[in-house]
Amino acid sequence: MVKALFTYNYGKEKMKKIKDLGYEIVYIKERELYYNEEIKDIEVLVCYNPFNSLDITKLNKLKWIQLSSIGIDQVPKQYLLEKQILLTNNKGGYSIPMGEWVVLKILEMLKKSKNFYKKQDNKLWKIDTSIIELYGKTIGFIGTGSIAYESAKRLKGFEVNIYGLNTTGRSVEYFDKCFSTSEFDYFLSLCDILVLTIPYTEKTHHLLNESKFKIMKDGVYIVNVSRGSIINEADLIKYLKNGKIKFAALDVFENEPLNENNPLWDLDNVIITPHNSWVSEMRNERRYNVIYENMKRYINGEKLINIVDLKKGY
C-alpha cells in the first residue's frame, strides 16, 4: 500500500477510485498543512503549493510530487534534484480555457471593449471609429507549449499570421512559422500582438525589458498569461505610458495580489484580471484526470506523464 498525501479533496467517488488503485490517502487542506507524524511516511504528495509551511525535508520516504499547477516556481527544485524526487505537473490541464482567454483579450483590446463598458456605465451613446480588425495581423507566441497550441488553434479562423518562438525553432501545428531563441529580436520585430506563454525560469526572468520593448513595433499589443516576472514591470509601465505598447492584457504580475498602489491600475490601456485565465467549470475534472492517470501509472511502475525536467525548469 502506497501512502499519498492530498491537499485537495476531489470528492468521495474520485478519491475512492484512487484508493482502489492501491493507495492509502491522507487528506489535509493546504492552508492547514504542517509536518506531523501522520504524514512522515508518505511516498506521494499531490498538491499546489504547501512548501511555505510544510518542510518536505522531513518526509524521508517522499519519491514523487504531483502538482495541480502548470508552473513550478513554487517548488524547492534544488532539494528535489538532490534527493531525486520526481516532479510532475498539470501541463495541458488548463490550456483550453487559457486559449479561449487569449483570444478574448486580443479581441477586447483591438475592439476597445474596456472603453465601451465605461460608456455603458455612463449611459453614453458615442461611436468609436478607431476600432481595428484582427484579420491579417501577426500574432507571436513566446513559448509554443500546450497553452500556445490551444490559443493558435482557436486563432486560425481569424486569418492571422501565427508565429512562435521556442528553443530550436521546431515546427508546431497551427503555427505558420516558428523561430529559435537565437532569432528572438527578429521575431519580436514582426509581431503586431505578442502573447507570453513561456514557463518562468531563471533564464526567463525579465525576459521582456526595456531593450526588448525598443525592438518591438510601435503600437504593439501584449497578452501575458504565463508569469508576471517574465516582464520587467517598471519597463512595461514606462512603455505603456509613452504609447510604444498600445495596450496590454495582464492576468499575471510580479507580485500577486497586485498592490492597490500599483500604477497599472490607473492606466486606460491595460486590462487587469486576477490570475483567472485558467479557470473553467472543467478545471477539476481535467486536473483529476491527469492525477488519476499518473497515480495508476505510478502504482504499476509505468512512466508518468508531464514529468518536469528540473534542470530546465519546465
CORTA-V32763 format. One record per pair of residues at least 4 apart in sequence whose ideal C-beta (glycine too) atoms are under 8 Angstrom apart, sorted by the first residue. I is the first residue (numbers start at 1). J is the second residue. Records with the same first field share a line. If there is no record, write none. Layout:
I->J + J
This chain:
1->22 + 23 + 24
2->22 + 23 + 24 + 43 + 44 + 298 + 299
3->23 + 24 + 26 + 41 + 42 + 43 + 44 + 61
4->18 + 23 + 24 + 25 + 26 + 42 + 43 + 44 + 45 + 46 + 295
5->25 + 26 + 27 + 28 + 39 + 42 + 44 + 45 + 46 + 47
6->10 + 15 + 25 + 26 + 27 + 28 + 46 + 47
7->27 + 28 + 29 + 30 + 33 + 46 + 47 + 48 + 50
8->29 + 30 + 46 + 47 + 48 + 68
9->15 + 27
10->14 + 15 + 284 + 288 + 291
11->15
12->16
13->17
14->18 + 288 + 292
15->19 + 25 + 27
16->20
17->21 + 292
18->23 + 25 + 291 + 292 + 295
19->23 + 24 + 25
21->295 + 296 + 299
22->299
23->44 + 295 + 299
26->38 + 39 + 42
28->32 + 33 + 39
29->33
30->47 + 48 + 49 + 50
31->53
33->47 + 50 + 53 + 54
34->53 + 54
35->39 + 40 + 54 + 55 + 58 + 59
36->40
39->59
40->58 + 59 + 60 + 61
41->60 + 61
42->59 + 61 + 62
43->61 + 62 + 63 + 64
44->62 + 63 + 64 + 65 + 66 + 295 + 298
45->50 + 56 + 59 + 62 + 64 + 65 + 66
46->65 + 66 + 68 + 291
47->65 + 66 + 67 + 68
48->67 + 68 + 69 + 74
49->69 + 74
50->54
51->56 + 74 + 75 + 76
56->62 + 76 + 79
57->79
62->83 + 85
63->85 + 86
64->85 + 86 + 87 + 88 + 298 + 304
65->75 + 80 + 85 + 86 + 87 + 88
66->88 + 89 + 291 + 294 + 295
67->72 + 75 + 87 + 88 + 89 + 90
68->90 + 93 + 287 + 291
69->74 + 89 + 90
70->89 + 90 + 91 + 93 + 94 + 147 + 199 + 278
71->89 + 199 + 200 + 226 + 227
72->77 + 87 + 89 + 199 + 308 + 313 + 314
73->200 + 201 + 227
75->80 + 87
76->80
77->81 + 87 + 310 + 313
78->82
79->83 + 85
80->84 + 85 + 87 + 310
81->310 + 311
86->304 + 307
87->307 + 308 + 310
88->294 + 304 + 305 + 306 + 307 + 308
89->306 + 308
90->94 + 286 + 287 + 290 + 306
91->145 + 146 + 306
92->146 + 286 + 290 + 306
93->283 + 286 + 287 + 290
94->98 + 147 + 277 + 278 + 280 + 283 + 286
95->99 + 146 + 147 + 149 + 150
96->100 + 150 + 280 + 282
97->101 + 277 + 278 + 279 + 280 + 282 + 283
98->102 + 147 + 150 + 151 + 197 + 225 + 277 + 278
99->103 + 147 + 149 + 150 + 151 + 153 + 154
100->104 + 154
101->105 + 225 + 251 + 276 + 277
102->106 + 147 + 151 + 154 + 155 + 195 + 197 + 223 + 225 + 277
103->107 + 151 + 154 + 155
104->108
105->109 + 223 + 249 + 251 + 271
106->110 + 134 + 139 + 155 + 193 + 195 + 221 + 223 + 249
107->111 + 113 + 134
108->113 + 114 + 249 + 271
109->113 + 221 + 223 + 246 + 247 + 248 + 249 + 271
110->131 + 132 + 133 + 134 + 221
111->116 + 131
112->116 + 128 + 130 + 131
113->117
114->118 + 268 + 271
115->119 + 128 + 268
116->120 + 128
117->121
118->122 + 124
119->124 + 125 + 126
120->124
133->137
134->158 + 160
135->158 + 159 + 160
136->159 + 160 + 161
137->160 + 161 + 192 + 193
138->160 + 161 + 162 + 163 + 190 + 191 + 192 + 193
139->152 + 155 + 160 + 161 + 162 + 163 + 191 + 192 + 193 + 194 + 195
140->163 + 164 + 165 + 187 + 188 + 190 + 191 + 193 + 194 + 195
141->148 + 151 + 152 + 162 + 163 + 164 + 165 + 175 + 195 + 197
142->165 + 194 + 195 + 196 + 197 + 198 + 207 + 230
143->147 + 148 + 164 + 165 + 166 + 196 + 197 + 198 + 199 + 226
144->148 + 149 + 164 + 165 + 166 + 170 + 172 + 175 + 178 + 197
145->149 + 197 + 198 + 199
146->150
147->151 + 197 + 225 + 226
148->152 + 164 + 172 + 195 + 197
149->153 + 172 + 173 + 174
150->154
151->155 + 195 + 197
152->156 + 162 + 164 + 172 + 174 + 175
153->173 + 174
155->160 + 162 + 174
156->160 + 162 + 174
161->176
162->174 + 175 + 176
163->175 + 176 + 177 + 178 + 179 + 187 + 190 + 191
164->172 + 175 + 177 + 178 + 179
165->178 + 179 + 180 + 181 + 183 + 184 + 187
166->170 + 172 + 178 + 179 + 180 + 181
167->180 + 181
168->180
169->178 + 179 + 180 + 183
170->178
171->175 + 178
172->178
179->183 + 184 + 186 + 187
183->187
184->188 + 212
185->189 + 212 + 215
186->190
187->191
188->194 + 212 + 215 + 216
189->215 + 216 + 217
191->216 + 217 + 220
192->217 + 220 + 221
193->220 + 221 + 222 + 223
194->216 + 220 + 221 + 222 + 223
195->222 + 223 + 224 + 225
196->208 + 222 + 223 + 224 + 225 + 226 + 230 + 231
197->225 + 226
198->204 + 207 + 226 + 230
199->204 + 226 + 227 + 313 + 314
200->204 + 205 + 226 + 227 + 229 + 230 + 313
201->205 + 312 + 313 + 314
202->313
203->207 + 313
204->227 + 230
205->229 + 230
206->229 + 230 + 231 + 232
207->212 + 230 + 231
208->212 + 213 + 230 + 231 + 232 + 235 + 236
209->213 + 231 + 232 + 235
210->214 + 232 + 235 + 238 + 239
211->215
212->216
213->235 + 236 + 239 + 244 + 245
214->244
216->220 + 244 + 245
218->243 + 244
219->243 + 244 + 245 + 246
220->244 + 245 + 246
221->245 + 246 + 247 + 248 + 249
222->236 + 245 + 247 + 248 + 249 + 250
223->248 + 249 + 250
224->228 + 230 + 231 + 248 + 249 + 250 + 251 + 252
225->251 + 252 + 277
226->230 + 252
227->252
228->233 + 250 + 252 + 253 + 254 + 255 + 256
229->254
231->235 + 236 + 254
232->236
233->237 + 253 + 254 + 264
234->238
235->239
236->240 + 245 + 248
237->241 + 263 + 264 + 267
238->242
239->244 + 245
240->244 + 245 + 248 + 264 + 267 + 269 + 270
241->267
245->269
246->269
247->269 + 270 + 271
248->269 + 270 + 271
249->270 + 271 + 273
250->264 + 270 + 271 + 272 + 273
251->273 + 274 + 275 + 276 + 277
252->256 + 275
253->258 + 262 + 264 + 275
255->259
256->274 + 275
257->274
258->262 + 264 + 265 + 272 + 274
260->265
263->267
264->270 + 272
265->272
273->277
278->283
279->283
282->286
283->287
284->288
285->289
286->290
287->291
288->292
289->293
290->294 + 305 + 306
291->295
292->296
293->297 + 305
294->298 + 304 + 305 + 306
295->299
296->300 + 302
297->302 + 303 + 304 + 305
298->302 + 304
303->307
308->313 + 314
309->313 + 314
